[in-house]
């Protein structure tokens, strides 16, 4: 029988602070055990031992390890929802283009700084059968969310264009995130930086940033496009290169 065909739930919800702390400890221990030996190799006894609690305390809240895994799913979904809410509340669509991309990637990266989300993201792409609450509709929600951001930044894009561009962004980022989460911490940071650069390069032509002259410009000294407006001279916009410090008037490539 497919384990995901059943829907085991917690036997009881922790209401007191002490019970909540115990459940939290059990879930953190489960993440370690699932990460070390996989879902199939994990046992309730191993989770109890890792949580430094009696096996009876684990069964007091969870009937089996699948119920524990599904509780972890719920935590990941809450973190993803919080990330989308943070992006919406910060209104990052009003930011300059590169800052918009970097802020968005940083918020998503925060999700995977937490071990539960790292574990579940990797597990989803290797063993979907054990998931009950998470399926491909979550990826589609991410695509829809990204498409709405693109449309808000550039109303000239059709909804079909936004959907396709968002799908490419989300699917490409997901594939790279899996690689990042399986890597060392240092390499993980490098990959997330490259995800930023990939999105900047891919999305720049589709962005509706008002300062389109900035998008097409580069520094005459180092050819960088990392520019900022720096006042006016002879009634012409002046720019400064953030990389080399060169100041210059409008120069279109």
LINCORDA-V713026 format. One record per backbone hydrogen bond with DSSP energy under -1.0 kcal/mol. CO is the residue of the C=O (numbers start at 0). NH is the residue of the N-H. Records with the same first field share a line. If there is no record, write none. Layout:
CO->NH + NH
//
This chain:
1->4
2->5
15->19
16->20
17->21
18->22
19->23
20->24
21->25
22->26
23->27
24->28
25->29
26->30
27->31
28->32
29->33
30->34
31->35
32->36
33->37
42->46
43->47
44->48
45->49
46->50
47->52
53->57
54->58
55->59
57->60 + 61
60->10
63->67
64->68
65->69
66->70
67->71
68->72
69->73
70->74
71->75
72->76
73->77
74->78
75->79
76->80
77->81
78->82
79->83
80->84
81->85
82->86
83->87
84->88
85->89
86->91
90->93
91->94
95->99
96->100
97->101
98->102
99->103
100->104
101->105
102->106
103->107
104->108
105->109
107->111
110->113
113->117
114->118
115->119
116->120
117->121
118->122
119->123
122->125 + 126
126->129
127->130
134->137
135->139
136->140
137->141
138->142
139->143
140->144
141->145
142->146
143->147
144->148
145->149
146->150
147->151
148->152
149->153
153->156
157->161
158->162
159->163
160->164
161->165
162->166
163->167
164->168
165->169
166->170
167->171
168->172
169->173
170->174
171->175
172->176
173->177
174->178
175->179
176->180
177->181
179->182
183->187
184->188
185->189
186->190
187->191
188->192
189->193
190->194
191->195
192->196
193->197
194->198
195->199
196->200
197->201
198->202
199->203
202->205
203->206
209->211
210->213 + 214
211->215
215->252
218->222
223->218
224->226
225->241
227->239
230->237
232->235
235->232
237->229
238->247
239->227
240->244
245->240
247->238
//
